[in-house]
């Protein structure tokens, strides 16, 4: 029953609205899932199991009820903890399409000057189109932008804007939905209905599905791109304990 509710909700309700209205309900529901088998590294809460999540294919043990984090969010958090100075050095951070699970924990960090931005998100400090951002060149040390570029008409223009607002030496974490069986990113303007987009791009409001050429697309606008297999560097027991995506590659795009 929960899997069916999750599948229907995620297919037809925009994520930011879903998170906004589901947060209180999920916190209460999460009390019944507490235990010691898994831990969400973002808020430290432990669970006997996590909730299922997904649209066309529901993933078991994916969603942490208290923070609403998914597998990729927990992986990014651990990456920032273990491979960057995110939690210690003074940094200006831009978070595009901010995820609920990150907002409060990042705002609590005294070393971070944190700006959230989105076209319609209720949590955005700044309302903007990522293809034309109202920030000066070389403003931010770090940009976090997860599962956004697949929604954008001109993804290369959005990549160029992210590069522009980064300081030299700064980096962006730019995750997107991918099908690693495809050599090339799939785009077709004839797939112009919600039904066709869901069929070919995995979601009703996606405009493309990225293939193995994603790093090349980022590099084409001027980024130095690191395809970091961080999750494969972790002990297998940690991958299970934190319920991480076993094959997720982190795309770290740095400004020269």
C-alpha positions as CSV (number, residue, x, y, z in Angstrom):
1,X,0.0,0.0,0.0
2,X,2.7,2.5,1.0
3,X,4.6,1.7,-2.3
4,X,1.5,2.4,-4.4
5,X,0.9,5.7,-2.5
6,X,4.5,6.7,-3.0
7,X,4.5,5.8,-6.7
8,X,1.3,7.8,-7.4
9,X,2.4,10.8,-5.3
10,X,5.9,11.1,-6.9
11,X,4.5,10.7,-10.4
12,X,1.9,13.4,-10.2
13,X,2.8,15.9,-7.4
14,X,5.9,18.2,-7.9
15,X,8.6,17.2,-5.4
16,X,8.8,20.6,-3.6
17,X,5.1,20.5,-2.9
18,X,5.3,16.9,-1.9
19,X,8.1,17.5,0.6
20,X,6.4,20.7,1.9
21,X,3.2,18.9,2.9
22,X,4.6,15.5,3.7
23,X,7.3,16.6,6.2
24,X,5.2,16.6,9.3
25,X,3.3,13.4,8.4
26,X,6.6,11.7,7.6
27,X,8.2,12.7,11.0
28,X,5.3,11.1,12.8
29,X,5.3,8.0,10.6
30,X,9.1,7.7,11.1
31,X,8.6,7.1,14.8
32,X,7.3,3.7,13.9
33,X,10.3,2.9,11.8
34,X,13.0,3.7,14.4
35,X,15.6,1.0,15.1
36,X,19.3,0.4,14.7
37,X,19.8,-1.3,11.4
38,X,20.2,1.9,9.3
39,X,21.2,5.5,10.0
40,X,20.6,8.7,8.1
41,X,24.0,10.5,8.3
42,X,22.3,13.9,7.7
43,X,20.4,14.0,11.0
44,X,21.7,11.0,12.8
45,X,18.3,9.3,13.1
46,X,18.4,5.4,13.1
47,X,15.8,3.1,11.6
48,X,14.9,-0.5,11.5
49,X,14.0,0.1,7.8
50,X,13.4,3.1,5.5
51,X,10.5,3.9,3.3
52,X,10.1,2.9,-0.3
53,X,10.4,5.6,-3.0
54,X,10.1,5.9,-6.7
55,X,7.9,6.7,-9.7
56,X,7.9,4.0,-12.3
57,X,10.1,1.7,-10.3
58,X,9.7,1.9,-6.5
59,X,13.0,1.4,-4.6
60,X,12.8,-0.3,-1.3
61,X,14.6,1.2,1.7
62,X,15.2,4.6,0.1
63,X,13.5,7.4,2.0
64,X,14.5,8.4,5.5
65,X,11.2,9.7,7.0
66,X,12.6,12.3,9.4
67,X,14.8,14.3,7.0
68,X,13.1,13.1,3.7
69,X,16.6,12.2,2.5
70,X,17.1,9.8,-0.4
71,X,20.1,7.6,-1.2
72,X,21.8,10.3,-3.3
73,X,21.3,13.0,-0.6
74,X,23.0,10.8,2.0
75,X,25.9,10.1,-0.4
76,X,26.4,13.8,-1.1
77,X,26.4,14.6,2.6
78,X,29.1,12.0,3.3
79,X,31.1,13.2,0.4
80,X,31.0,16.8,1.7
81,X,32.0,15.5,5.2
82,X,34.9,13.3,4.1
83,X,36.3,14.8,1.0
84,X,35.8,18.5,1.3
85,X,36.2,21.4,3.8
86,X,32.5,22.2,3.6
87,X,32.0,21.9,7.4
88,X,35.0,23.9,8.5
89,X,36.1,26.6,6.0
90,X,34.2,29.8,5.3
91,X,32.2,29.2,2.1
92,X,29.5,30.9,0.1
93,X,27.1,28.2,-1.1
94,X,24.3,28.4,-3.7
95,X,21.7,25.6,-3.5
96,X,19.5,25.4,-6.6
97,X,16.2,23.7,-6.1
98,X,17.0,23.1,-2.4
99,X,16.1,19.7,-1.0
100,X,14.3,19.7,2.3
101,X,16.8,17.3,3.9
102,X,19.7,19.8,3.4
103,X,18.2,23.1,4.3
104,X,18.2,23.2,8.1
105,X,21.4,21.3,8.6
106,X,23.3,23.6,6.2
107,X,21.8,26.8,7.7
108,X,23.1,25.7,11.1
109,X,26.7,25.7,9.9
110,X,28.2,28.9,11.0
111,X,31.0,28.8,8.4
112,X,28.5,28.7,5.5
113,X,26.8,31.7,3.9
114,X,23.9,29.9,2.3
115,X,21.6,31.0,-0.5
116,X,18.7,28.8,-1.8
117,X,17.3,29.5,-5.2
118,X,14.6,28.1,-7.5
119,X,11.9,29.2,-9.9
120,X,8.9,28.0,-7.8
121,X,10.2,26.3,-4.6
122,X,8.6,27.6,-1.4
123,X,12.1,27.3,0.3
124,X,13.9,29.5,-2.2
125,X,15.5,32.7,-0.9
126,X,15.8,33.9,-4.5
127,X,13.3,33.1,-7.2
128,X,15.2,32.6,-10.5
129,X,15.6,30.8,-13.8
130,X,18.9,28.8,-13.6
131,X,19.4,29.7,-17.3
132,X,19.8,33.4,-16.3
133,X,20.8,33.9,-12.7
134,X,20.8,37.4,-11.0
135,X,24.2,36.9,-9.4
136,X,27.5,38.5,-10.2
137,X,30.4,36.6,-11.8
138,X,32.6,34.7,-9.3
139,X,30.2,34.9,-6.4
140,X,30.0,31.4,-4.9
141,X,32.5,28.8,-3.7
142,X,30.1,25.9,-4.0
143,X,27.0,25.2,-6.0
144,X,24.7,22.3,-5.2
145,X,22.3,21.5,-8.1
146,X,20.7,18.0,-8.0
147,X,18.2,16.7,-10.5
148,X,17.5,20.1,-12.1
149,X,19.2,20.1,-15.5
150,X,16.9,17.4,-16.9
151,X,14.0,19.9,-16.4
152,X,15.7,22.9,-18.2
153,X,15.1,23.8,-21.8
154,X,18.7,24.6,-22.5
155,X,20.8,22.6,-20.1
156,X,24.1,23.9,-21.5
157,X,23.0,27.5,-20.8
158,X,22.2,26.5,-17.2
159,X,25.7,24.8,-17.0
160,X,27.3,28.0,-18.3
161,X,25.5,30.1,-15.7
162,X,26.6,27.8,-12.9
163,X,30.1,28.1,-14.1
164,X,29.8,31.9,-14.4
165,X,28.7,32.4,-10.8
166,X,31.3,30.1,-9.3
167,X,34.6,31.5,-8.1
168,X,37.8,30.3,-9.7
169,X,38.6,27.0,-7.9
170,X,35.1,26.6,-6.8
171,X,33.1,23.5,-7.5
172,X,29.5,22.3,-8.2
173,X,27.8,19.0,-7.4
174,X,25.6,18.4,-10.4
175,X,23.7,15.2,-10.2
176,X,21.1,14.2,-12.8
177,X,19.0,11.1,-13.6
178,X,21.1,8.8,-15.9
179,X,20.9,5.6,-17.9
180,X,24.4,4.4,-18.1
181,X,23.5,1.8,-20.8
182,X,23.2,4.8,-23.2
183,X,26.3,6.3,-24.8
184,X,24.5,9.5,-25.7
185,X,22.0,11.6,-23.8
186,X,18.5,11.1,-25.2
187,X,16.7,14.2,-26.3
188,X,13.8,14.5,-28.8
189,X,11.4,17.5,-29.1
190,X,8.8,15.1,-30.4
191,X,8.5,13.6,-26.9
192,X,6.4,16.6,-25.9
193,X,3.6,15.1,-23.8
194,X,3.7,14.0,-20.1
195,X,3.1,10.4,-21.2
196,X,5.9,10.4,-23.8
197,X,8.3,12.1,-21.4
198,X,7.6,9.6,-18.7
199,X,8.1,6.7,-21.2
200,X,11.4,7.9,-22.6
201,X,12.8,10.3,-19.9
202,X,11.5,8.5,-16.8
203,X,9.4,11.4,-15.5
204,X,6.5,13.5,-16.8
205,X,8.4,16.8,-16.6
206,X,11.8,15.7,-17.8
207,X,13.2,17.0,-21.1
208,X,16.0,14.5,-21.5
209,X,17.6,11.4,-20.1
210,X,21.4,11.7,-19.7
211,X,23.8,9.0,-20.9
212,X,27.5,8.4,-20.4
213,X,28.3,11.6,-22.3
214,X,27.1,13.7,-19.3
215,X,30.6,14.6,-18.2
216,X,31.5,15.7,-21.7
217,X,28.4,18.0,-21.8
218,X,29.7,19.6,-18.5
219,X,33.2,19.9,-19.9
220,X,31.9,21.5,-23.1
221,X,31.0,24.7,-21.3
222,X,34.4,24.9,-19.5
223,X,34.2,22.8,-16.4
224,X,36.9,20.5,-15.2
225,X,34.9,17.4,-14.4
226,X,35.6,14.7,-11.9
227,X,33.5,11.5,-12.1
228,X,33.9,10.4,-8.5
229,X,33.0,6.8,-7.6
230,X,33.1,7.8,-3.9
231,X,30.4,5.2,-2.9
232,X,32.7,2.4,-4.2
233,X,35.5,3.7,-1.9
234,X,33.4,3.2,1.2
235,X,33.3,0.0,3.2
236,X,30.4,-2.2,2.1
237,X,28.9,-2.2,5.5
238,X,28.7,1.6,5.4
239,X,26.9,1.5,2.1
240,X,24.3,-0.7,3.6
241,X,24.1,1.1,7.0
242,X,23.5,4.5,5.4
243,X,21.4,3.0,2.6
244,X,23.4,4.6,-0.2
245,X,23.1,4.1,-4.0
246,X,25.7,1.5,-4.9
247,X,26.4,2.7,-8.4
248,X,26.0,6.5,-8.2
249,X,28.7,8.5,-9.7
250,X,29.2,12.0,-8.2
251,X,29.8,14.7,-10.9
252,X,32.1,17.3,-9.4
253,X,32.4,20.2,-11.8
254,X,35.2,22.6,-10.9
255,X,35.9,26.1,-12.3
256,X,39.5,26.5,-13.4
